[in-house]
Amino acid sequence: MKFYDLKPGMNPRRVRIFMAEKGILDTVERVEVDMFKGENQKPEYLAINSLGTMPALELDDGTVICESVAICRYLEETNPEPPLFGRNAVERAQVEMWNRRMEFEIMGPGVQHFRHTADMWKGRIPQSAEYGQICKDQALKRYAWLNERLDGREFIATGDYTVADITAQCGLLMAVNTGIPLPDDVPHLQAWWERVSARPTARA
């Protein structure tokens, strides 16, 4: 298999952590695609992923899977231990629910704040500083919401570390590093953040 990667990218990091948790990260060939040099828009990469986004997973038979959660689902099916999408029907539904919530409520506002306020996006996309601030305010509200969820809980969706934690972890890392730090009044979220950041796979 080949994994088309972008080292600083949030979604590629999701898959790298997932693979590391499965113990297979070092068995997959990784190909770095330099977005900042425009490599993702060259015909060679667009033939792999027509949207030019990362990550992408190319199987040995040439099949290509794009989108980070789709890649993780494939890896879950082919490498079932440890289970990162839940252990039974109820847990799988809970993990699906919380993973989607982490995408929309944690990742989403952080990404849009970054895109609308960071200098690196100037000239690449239309920016609105006002919208960026709205997204920052929304992210801080969602920090408080997630803090309540984590009161008395070790992980977000179930009693195990799952893809929902990985999604939140990557979303928060991006947000914290781009101007939305965790405030002091979210102790449960802070404790969770320390736990997941201390995992050996966190630097994958």
Secondary structure, 3 states (H helix, E strand, C coil): CEEEECCCCHHHHHHHHHHHHHCCHHHCEEEECCHHHCHHHCHHHHCCCCCCCCCEEECCCCCEEECHHHHHHHHHHHCCCCCCCCCCHHHHHHHHHHHHHHHHHHHHHHHHHHHHHCHHHECCECCCHHHHHHHHHHHHHHHHHHHHHCCCCCCCCCCCCCHHHHHHHHHHHHHHHCCCCCCCCCHHHHHHHHHHHCCHHHHC
